[in-house]
């Protein structure tokens, strides 16, 4: 997790630095529904590479936005879910969804 000194002064810039990439937002969109396994996420995010997904998940975990749970099974099962901090983004992502729907509807 970044320290306070490592974050931008502007609160909007702070938010963008944590979740501003296209893929991070789409990962969060999926995790709002339920926990997902790595391969499920990769299949649901058309065009994302394994490296970008891995890097995004690691970054989001380090920033405290998601949790990674490893189940002691053979083969090991790993699930990603939103943390409490990640869940706090629910209204923001819902607002983005609503805005996108309104924009698309206005194009008709």
JORA-V225452 format. One record per backbone hydrogen bond with DSSP energy under -0.5 kcal/mol. CO is the residue of the C=O (numbers start at 0). NH is the residue of the N-H. E is the energy in kcal/mol with one decimal. If there is no record, write none. Layout:
co=CO nh=NH e=E
co=CO nh=NH e=E
This chain:
co=2 nh=5 e=-0.9
co=2 nh=6 e=-0.7
co=3 nh=6 e=-0.8
co=9 nh=13 e=-1.9
co=10 nh=14 e=-2.1
co=11 nh=15 e=-2.6
co=12 nh=16 e=-2.3
co=13 nh=17 e=-1.4
co=14 nh=18 e=-2.6
co=15 nh=19 e=-2.1
co=20 nh=24 e=-1.9
co=21 nh=25 e=-1.8
co=22 nh=26 e=-2.6
co=23 nh=27 e=-2.5
co=24 nh=28 e=-2.3
co=25 nh=29 e=-1.9
co=26 nh=30 e=-2.5
co=27 nh=31 e=-1.4
co=29 nh=32 e=-1.6
co=29 nh=33 e=-1.1
co=30 nh=81 e=-0.5
co=35 nh=79 e=-3.3
co=36 nh=40 e=-2.4
co=37 nh=41 e=-2.6
co=38 nh=42 e=-2.3
co=39 nh=43 e=-1.9
co=40 nh=44 e=-1.3
co=43 nh=45 e=-0.9
co=44 nh=47 e=-2.1
co=48 nh=52 e=-2.4
co=49 nh=53 e=-2.7
co=50 nh=54 e=-2.9
co=51 nh=55 e=-2.6
co=52 nh=56 e=-2.7
co=53 nh=57 e=-2.5
co=54 nh=58 e=-2.4
co=55 nh=59 e=-2.6
co=56 nh=60 e=-2.3
co=57 nh=61 e=-2.6
co=58 nh=62 e=-1.9
co=59 nh=64 e=-2.6
co=59 nh=65 e=-1.1
co=60 nh=63 e=-1.3
co=64 nh=82 e=-2.4
co=66 nh=80 e=-2.0
co=67 nh=69 e=-0.5
co=68 nh=70 e=-0.6
co=68 nh=78 e=-2.5
co=70 nh=72 e=-2.4
co=70 nh=76 e=-1.2
co=72 nh=74 e=-0.5
co=76 nh=70 e=-3.5
co=77 nh=37 e=-0.5
co=78 nh=68 e=-2.9
co=79 nh=35 e=-2.4
co=80 nh=66 e=-3.3
co=82 nh=86 e=-2.8
co=83 nh=87 e=-1.3
co=85 nh=88 e=-1.8
co=86 nh=89 e=-2.0
co=88 nh=92 e=-2.5
co=89 nh=93 e=-2.6
co=90 nh=94 e=-2.1
co=91 nh=95 e=-2.0
co=92 nh=96 e=-2.3
co=93 nh=97 e=-2.7
co=94 nh=98 e=-2.6
co=95 nh=99 e=-2.5
co=96 nh=100 e=-2.3
co=97 nh=101 e=-2.5
co=98 nh=102 e=-2.7
co=99 nh=103 e=-2.5
co=100 nh=104 e=-2.5
co=101 nh=105 e=-1.8
co=102 nh=106 e=-0.6
co=103 nh=106 e=-0.9
co=104 nh=107 e=-1.1
